[in-house]
Amino acid sequence: MSTGVQAAKAGRARPRSLPARPRTRLRRTGAALVSGLLVVSTGAGCFSEPSAMPAVRDFLIAWQVENYAAAAKHTTGDPAAVAAALSQVREQLDAASMRLGLRHITRNGDEANAAFEVKVDLGENGEPWNYGGRLHLKRMNGVWKVQWSPSVINPKLADGDRLAVITESQARAPVQDASGNSLLSTVAADIVGVVPEALRDRERTLTMLAKKTKLEAERLMGRVGSAPPKEFLPLLTLQLPEHRALDIQLRQIEGLQFKRVQLQIAPKMARELVGTLGPATAQRLQQVGAPYQPGDTIGVTGLQLLYQRRMAGMPAVRVVATDTQARRAAVPLAEWRGTPSEPVRTTLEQRYQIAAEQALSRLPVPASLVAINAPTGRILAVANHRTKGKNLAFEGVYPPGMTFSIVTTEPLLQRGQQLGAPAPCRATAEVGDTVIRNQGAPRAKATFQNDFALSCATAFAELGGTLDNASLMAGAARFGIGGSWGQPEPENGSAEHRLVPVPAFSGRFPPPADNSERSMAMIGQGKVRMSPLGMALVAGAVDSGTWRPPQLLDSPEPTQQIAPQPLDGGSVTSLNNLMRQSVRYGAARSANLPGTPVRGVTAVVGYTAEGQRKAVSWFVGSRGDVAFALAIEGKVSAAKVAKLFMSGPTQRR
């Protein structure tokens, strides 16, 4: 019979934690158990010399400090076989640390029994594996020896047994829309793995795999070395066709095996918000921590990353003694129950999401759109097009131009501005050292209502001289601009519990330093910056009469609370009329539709960013209870794109 004790893992890879113990393999540590000196209980038995105590003590200390050859000399077994068996406890369990503590010794003539404690840090959900061990000793030719058998390692181990750590991972839960439908689609994927026993050159295979995938070679070695030798061990999942090039490269590595499967893992819509999945590289492991290990499929962007633990759940882990000859069932030694995975339910509604993505789909430049339910602040659609994976619908930082006239008109109305009051629209206006040019034709006999509808920048710049900073800043605050709902890294509490847990820009409106800055602020330029989400909330406030913070998730529910801010009723009525006139005969008339009235404003704004001259085209408005904003990088008719969105989704071919 074999006297060696092997360790293996069945099922999917088991959880561990970082950082490493100072050996070649890196691990994630759960409990802080470090190899130190043997702890001897004060309850040790007392008897006359020669005592078994030195032999027990020296054996356990040598085992603990990994001097397996020295430990083997204190046993009756073959030194090489015993040393190998003891070393396999840590190496094949891939334990982060191991600590042994003597409890007591009892003696009966030339025989003795010792009880000891074993604490093995498997990193399994941060809890160590604790169990009691026992040694049987005999005095042979005046020397005490540990009677060797696999039960020295664990009392339930017999000859031919090995230890195994079995992990049962939860099925990953999806990101859902407001109705509970998955926002993910099923795609082909290749599961890449190995059969450890079939590897001709384990180190070479895993080193090449690590180089191609940025996984950590040493940790892959530990993972494969602790796996059942005859079973296929998954190491990473490649989504197709997205990773087809890498898939082809990996197929050139001898020893890797591939299994084609269908998995619901690709974002079906709202990709930049929903996020993507990918293999757990060393860098990503530092971000998400335990209980994941190299190659595990984890969230790498968006909600998939933010709610990784919620959607992946915690695996159930069992340590068992399994018979290598399959003569009996595995004997359970320890168990850690997992936690079920849970979906993340957003407020997105697919009809609006599809309409938003279709409206942007033919644009040759980056564009983003956010739609909300004005009476509640619930986010209905988040669309990004050609944004290179960035969620610019939430994070975009653009000058809003004359769409910001919604915000600056409100304090003018509070001050008593009349819609029909004369307000000439000049070709140019000089305010301090700043010369402002109007994009449209000058109108000497224009009224304030005309100026708003036709987006007359010069008229609004001159009207800025009638407002003080306090009035302007108060008006911006009433529309939630610069509010805490959009901070990507909250000072207090986890981002997961915020109204908008993913990064979002709530706007920037610094106090103007002089008349020139005030005039630029009036027309949404200078230092003023907004995101499509921030401007959609502005449109929603006008539509419903109350600014409301955005709501992105139904589950888990956010704990952050931000009170809605009612606007002055008279100002709301006037703003709705002004925005309707802009669509009826003004600058936004290309967005007009029959039936439910469309209200909105549009703008094309030139600005400098990163040393380059750029432009952004806006539409900000509402129809019915749906308020929305879209920003297009370039000179494009945003009103026409808005009309496509409001017309609803077309039949997909």
VEXZALO-423650 format. One record per residue (C-alpha): residue number from 1; y negated, z, x. Coordinates in steps of 0.05 Angstrom, whole numbers. Each point is the difference from the previous one (the first is absolute). Layout:
! VEXZALO-423650
nr;yy;zz;xx
NUM;Y;Z;X
...
***
This chain:
! VEXZALO-423650
nr;yy;zz;xx
1;0;0;0
2;-71;-12;22
3;-39;62;18
4;-67;-36;1
5;-49;9;-57
6;-41;-61;-18
7;-62;-2;-44
8;-21;-57;-45
9;-46;-17;-58
10;21;-35;-63
11;-45;-35;-51
12;-71;-16;18
13;-37;30;58
14;-14;74;-7
15;-69;31;5
16;-28;31;62
17;-68;21;24
18;-47;-6;60
19;-15;19;56
20;56;-4;50
21;38;49;41
22;-7;-16;74
23;59;-48;6
24;8;-75;-2
25;5;-2;-76
26;-62;14;-42
27;6;40;-65
28;-41;29;-55
29;7;75;1
30;6;40;-64
31;7;74;16
32;-25;22;68
33;68;17;32
34;0;-7;75
35;54;10;51
36;-9;68;31
37;39;59;25
38;59;25;-40
39;-18;56;-48
40;52;56;-1
41;5;45;-61
42;-4;75;12
43;62;5;-43
44;46;-25;56
45;65;38;4
46;9;51;56
47;64;5;40
48;23;16;70
49;-2;-52;55
50;20;-54;12
51;-43;-24;-59
52;2;-68;-36
53;-76;3;-5
54;-16;-37;65
55;47;-57;-18
56;-29;-7;-71
57;-71;5;25
58;9;-50;56
59;36;-50;-45
60;-54;2;-54
61;-58;-3;49
62;30;-59;37
63;12;-35;-66
64;-71;13;-24
65;-34;-24;64
66;45;-62;0
67;39;19;62
68;64;-24;-33
69;42;-2;63
70;-15;74;13
71;16;17;-73
72;66;-37;4
73;22;43;59
74;0;61;-45
75;51;-32;-48
76;74;-15;1
77;-11;-74;-15
78;-3;-60;45
79;-68;6;34
80;-20;-72;-10
81;22;-3;-73
82;-35;66;-16
83;-64;-20;34
84;0;-66;-38
85;13;35;-66
86;-57;50;10
87;-49;-54;21
88;16;-41;-62
89;-26;56;-46
90;-72;-14;20
91;6;-72;21
92;37;-26;-60
93;-34;44;-50
94;-65;-22;34
95;-23;71;-6
96;-71;17;22
97;22;68;25
98;56;50;-2
99;0;76;6
100;59;47;6
101;-2;75;-12
102;56;50;12
103;12;48;-57
104;58;45;21
105;66;3;38
106;64;36;-20
107;58;11;48
108;74;14;-10
109;34;7;67
110;0;-66;37
111;-30;-37;-59
112;-70;1;-28
113;-41;-33;-56
114;-74;-16;5
115;-46;-19;-58
116;-63;-40;15
117;-55;-37;-37
118;-16;-73;7
119;-68;-30;-19
120;-3;-76;6
121;-66;-35;-14
122;19;-65;-33
123;-70;-12;-25
124;31;-7;-69
125;-60;13;-45
126;-25;49;51
127;58;49;-10
128;50;19;55
129;74;2;-10
130;22;72;7
131;72;22;2
132;44;54;30
133;49;-16;55
134;58;38;31
135;37;1;66
136;70;25;14
137;11;23;72
138;60;19;43
139;2;36;66
140;41;-43;47
141;15;26;70
142;-57;49;-8
143;-50;-54;-22
144;-26;-7;-72
145;4;-71;-27
146;-23;-31;-65
147;59;-30;-37
148;-23;-71;-9
149;5;-38;-66
150;-50;-41;-41
151;-11;63;-42
152;-41;28;58
153;-53;-50;-20
154;7;15;-74
155;53;43;-34
156;17;-56;-50
157;15;-52;53
158;72;-16;17
159;32;-46;50
160;-18;-72;-15
161;-63;20;-38
162;-71;-20;14
163;-67;21;-26
164;-38;-48;-45
165;-69;1;-31
166;-1;-39;-65
167;-66;-21;-29
168;-8;-26;-70
169;-69;-32;-6
170;-35;-8;-66
171;-14;-69;-29
172;-73;-13;13
173;-43;5;-62
174;-51;-55;-15
175;-75;-5;-9
176;-12;-12;-74
177;-54;-27;-45
178;-29;40;-58
179;58;-18;-45
180;53;23;50
181;19;-70;22
182;15;-10;74
183;-54;-34;42
184;55;-21;49
185;42;-63;0
186;71;-10;25
187;6;-40;63
188;54;-18;51
189;6;45;60
190;45;7;61
191;26;68;18
192;9;0;75
193;49;49;30
194;59;11;46
195;72;24;-1
196;-3;49;59
197;72;-10;21
198;-10;-76;3
199;-58;3;48
200;18;-27;68
201;-64;24;33
202;-33;51;-45
203;-59;13;45
204;-17;-74;10
205;6;-16;-75
206;-44;58;-22
207;-51;-10;56
208;-9;-73;-20
209;-5;20;-74
210;-53;52;17
211;-40;-50;41
212;-2;-50;-57
213;-16;50;-56
214;-42;54;35
215;53;51;-18
216;16;55;50
217;60;-17;42
218;19;71;19
219;0;23;-72
220;40;-61;-21
221;51;19;53
222;6;70;-29
223;5;-27;-70
224;55;-49;16
225;37;49;44
226;5;50;-57
227;23;-50;-52
228;72;-11;-24
229;27;-49;52
230;35;-47;-48
231;-52;-4;-55
232;-60;-46;-6
233;-63;38;16
234;-65;-29;-29
235;-57;2;50
236;-56;-38;-35
237;-15;-44;-60
238;-36;-67;7
239;-34;-29;-62
240;8;-75;-6
241;-32;-49;9
242;-56;44;26
243;40;22;62
244;43;-62;8
245;-26;-14;70
246;20;70;23
247;65;-7;-37
248;17;-63;40
249;-18;34;66
250;44;61;-15
251;59;-45;-16
252;0;-19;73
253;16;71;22
254;74;12;10
255;29;57;-41
256;-49;0;-58
257;28;-14;-69
258;-36;-24;-62
259;11;12;-74
260;-40;-41;-51
261;-21;40;-61
262;-50;-3;-57
263;-50;57;-2
264;-59;18;-44
265;-49;12;57
266;-54;-54;-1
267;-66;11;-37
268;-2;-46;-60
269;-75;7;-7
270;-58;43;25
271;33;-6;69
272;-55;33;40
273;-1;61;-47
274;74;6;-13
275;16;-7;74
276;59;-25;39
277;63;28;30
278;25;-7;71
279;44;32;54
280;-17;69;26
281;-27;-14;70
282;-17;56;47
283;-74;-5;-19
284;15;1;-74
285;47;59;8
286;-58;40;29
287;-39;-17;-63
288;52;17;-53
289;41;52;39
290;67;29;-22
291;50;-16;-28
292;-2;-72;23
293;27;-33;63
294;-4;-67;36
295;15;-60;-45
296;-4;37;-66
297;-39;-41;-51
298;-64;37;-15
299;-68;-14;-30
300;-48;-29;51
301;-62;-16;-41
302;-33;17;-66
303;32;45;-52
304;68;-12;32
305;-24;37;62
306;-42;53;-35
307;57;21;-46
308;58;-13;47
309;33;67;-11
310;-8;-3;-76
311;29;-70;-8
312;55;9;53
313;19;71;-20
314;38;45;48
315;72;-17;17
316;57;47;-14
317;34;21;64
318;70;28;11
319;34;24;63
320;75;-8;-5
321;63;6;41
322;37;-65;-8
323;71;-18;21
324;2;-61;45
325;70;-15;-24
326;-20;3;-74
327;54;52;-14
328;-46;42;-44
329;-67;-3;-33
330;-63;19;38
331;-14;75;1
332;-72;18;-18
333;-35;44;51
334;-73;-2;-23
335;-43;-35;-51
336;-74;-14;-11
337;-17;-27;-68
338;-48;-58;-2
339;-57;-12;-48
340;-1;-60;-47
341;-48;-57;11
342;-57;-8;-50
343;-41;-62;-17
344;-74;-5;8
345;-32;-24;-65
346;-67;-35;6
347;-50;-16;-54
348;5;-75;14
349;15;-46;-60
350;37;-63;19
351;-38;-47;-47
352;-65;17;35
353;31;1;69
354;30;-69;-10
355;-65;-27;-28
356;-38;29;60
357;47;-29;52
358;1;-68;-34
359;-75;-2;-3
360;-5;9;75
361;61;-40;20
362;-34;-68;13
363;-58;27;40
364;-1;-23;74
365;-34;64;22
366;14;76;-5
367;-14;30;-68
368;13;65;-37
369;-4;23;-72
370;5;67;-35
371;4;10;-75
372;-4;66;-37
373;3;26;-70
374;-72;20;-11
375;11;57;-50
376;50;35;46
377;-10;-24;71
378;73;-21;5
379;10;-55;51
380;32;-60;-34
381;3;-51;57
382;-8;0;76
383;3;-70;29
384;-10;-23;72
385;4;-72;24
386;2;-22;73
387;-21;69;24
388;53;5;55
389;34;60;-32
390;-64;40;-10
391;-15;30;-68
392;-72;-25;0
393;-2;10;-76
394;-6;75;17
395;-23;-1;72
396;-46;-60;4
397;-70;16;27
398;-49;-52;-25
399;-74;-4;-18
400;1;-5;-76
401;-64;-41;-4
402;-31;-10;-69
403;62;28;-35
404;-29;66;24
405;-58;-12;-48
406;44;35;-52
407;-7;64;41
408;-74;-8;18
409;-20;-20;-70
410;25;66;-29
411;-54;43;34
412;-52;-53;-18
413;20;7;-73
414;-2;76;7
415;-72;-7;26
416;-18;-42;-62
417;9;-72;22
418;-4;-46;-61
419;47;-60;-3
420;-55;-47;-24
421;-53;24;49
422;-30;-55;45
423;31;-1;69
424;-15;-64;39
425;58;-30;39
426;-32;-25;64
427;31;-46;52
428;-11;53;53
429;-21;72;3
430;-26;39;60
431;16;74;1
432;-22;33;64
433;29;-41;56
434;53;-32;-44
435;-5;-68;-32
436;46;-10;-59
437;16;-69;-27
438;25;-15;-70
439;59;-47;-5
440;-22;-28;-67
441;-63;-35;-24
442;-63;43;-4
443;-24;19;-71
444;-71;24;-4
445;6;21;-72
446;68;34;4
447;15;66;-34
448;43;55;28
449;57;-23;-45
450;-6;-71;29
451;0;28;71
452;64;38;-13
453;35;-58;-33
454;-19;-49;55
455;11;49;57
456;-71;-4;25
457;1;37;66
458;-75;-2;13
459;-17;33;-66
460;49;57;11
461;-23;10;72
462;-72;8;-24
463;21;47;-57
464;31;45;53
465;-70;22;18
466;-5;35;-68
467;59;45;15
468;7;58;48
469;62;15;41
470;20;59;-44
471;4;-45;-61
472;39;-54;36
473;49;49;31
474;10;36;-67
475;15;-66;-34
476;52;-19;52
477;33;69;-6
478;6;-9;-76
479;44;-61;15
480;45;39;47
481;-24;-37;62
482;20;36;63
483;42;49;-40
484;59;39;27
485;50;-39;-42
486;1;-54;53
487;7;38;65
488;61;-24;38
489;11;66;35
490;-20;58;-46
491;-24;64;33
492;40;44;-47
493;70;-15;-25
494;48;-57;9
495;-21;-72;-15
496;61;-4;-45
497;-34;44;-52
498;-65;-39;-5
499;-21;-45;-57
500;6;-59;48
501;51;23;53
502;-5;-63;42
503;-63;-15;41
504;-58;-22;-43
505;-75;-10;13
506;-45;33;-52
507;-63;-33;27
508;-57;14;47
509;-72;9;-22
510;-41;37;52
511;-71;23;-17
512;-49;-56;17
513;-44;17;59
514;-60;-41;-24
515;-24;-51;-51
516;37;-57;36
517;66;36;-4
518;-14;20;-72
519;-12;-73;-20
520;65;-21;34
521;37;56;-35
522;-27;-24;-67
523;35;-67;9
524;64;28;30
525;-12;-20;71
526;-23;35;64
527;45;61;10
528;31;-1;-70
529;75;-13;-1
530;51;-1;-56
531;73;-15;-13
532;27;-39;-59
533;29;65;-27
534;-67;35;4
535;-35;-57;-36
536;54;-4;-53
537;-14;73;-15
538;-74;-17;-6
539;16;-54;-52
540;46;49;-36
541;-55;52;-4
542;-47;-49;-34
543;54;-24;-47
544;22;69;-23
545;-65;39;10
546;33;48;49
547;18;-6;73
548;72;21;9
549;38;11;64
550;57;-50;12
551;71;17;-17
552;56;-36;37
553;63;41;-14
554;34;29;-61
555;55;32;42
556;-7;40;42
557;-62;26;-35
558;-60;10;45
559;-27;71;6
560;-70;-21;20
561;-49;7;-57
562;-67;-37;-4
563;-41;7;-62
564;-24;-63;-37
565;-75;-11;0
566;-32;-23;-66
567;-57;-49;7
568;-63;-1;-42
569;16;-35;-65
570;-64;-41;-2
571;10;-24;71
572;73;-19;-15
573;-21;-42;-60
574;-53;-36;41
575;47;-13;58
576;53;-29;-46
577;-52;-46;-30
578;-24;-21;69
579;70;-15;25
580;14;-40;-63
581;-62;-42;10
582;21;-14;72
583;64;-31;-27
584;-32;-35;-59
585;-55;-38;38
586;-7;31;69
587;32;-3;68
588;69;21;-27
589;3;-51;-57
590;62;-33;31
591;39;62;-21
592;-15;-7;-74
593;57;-4;-50
594;4;-5;-75
595;22;60;-41
596;-8;69;31
597;-66;1;37
598;0;-3;75
599;-51;41;38
600;-13;-5;74
601;-42;-17;60
602;14;-44;61
603;-27;-6;70
604;9;-36;66
605;-20;44;59
606;-8;-19;73
607;10;54;51
608;19;13;73
609;65;36;18
610;34;5;67
611;-53;-44;30
612;14;-57;-48
613;-40;-28;-58
614;40;5;-64
615;-7;-6;-75
616;32;34;-60
617;0;-24;-72
618;4;52;-56
619;11;5;-74
620;-5;69;-33
621;9;7;-75
622;43;14;-60
623;32;-28;-62
624;24;47;-54
625;26;64;33
626;16;-35;65
627;-52;7;55
628;11;-34;67
629;-31;-23;65
630;20;-54;48
631;-25;-16;70
632;14;-67;34
633;-15;-10;74
634;-40;-64;-1
635;-48;-38;-45
636;42;-10;-62
637;-15;2;-75
638;26;70;-13
639;-19;-8;-73
640;50;-57;-8
641;55;42;33
642;-18;57;-47
643;8;-47;-59
644;70;-18;24
645;18;74;3
646;-27;15;-70
647;36;-60;-29
648;66;35;17
649;63;-21;37
650;25;-70;-7
651;74;-17;-7
652;33;5;68
653;37;-62;22
***
